[in-house]
Amino acid sequence: MFTPVSTRAASAYKRVSVETSVDGASSHHLISLLFDALLESLSLARLALESGDQEVKVRHLSKAVRLIDEGLKASLDEAGGEVTGNLRTVYSYSVRCLTEANLKNDLAKVVEVIGLISPIAEAWKQIGK
């Protein structure tokens, strides 16, 4: 039916908050936001797999794949040399794992990708300090 006013207000606040954090953000901060969104999607996909919620699983795994392909992978700079190549390999492997996790309801693959991405995300945040 109708969404309560408080829910709509919270949704609008969240949207404005995200837009505000993106506007004028440095490239480094934008990548940090991508990592945050990716790890959140992976956590939600994990919970959905554990509870058997197929719709939520598909939504969050699809979002995670897009964040990797269209965000993290697309932002790699070829000037990074070997590091860029290694990250591209990890991201490609992660996409394959998540696709397989989605097809086979394989929780272990999601956990594996969380284990691969988390240290990269943490290292990226440490670079900014």
Secondary structure, 3 states (H helix, E strand, C coil): CCCCHHHHHHHHHHHHHHHHHHCCCCHHHHHHHHHHHHHHHHHHHHHHHHHCCHHHHHHHHHHHHHHHHHHHHCCCCHHHCHHHHHHHHHHHHHHHHHHHHHHHCCHHHHHHHHHHHHHHHHHHHHHCC
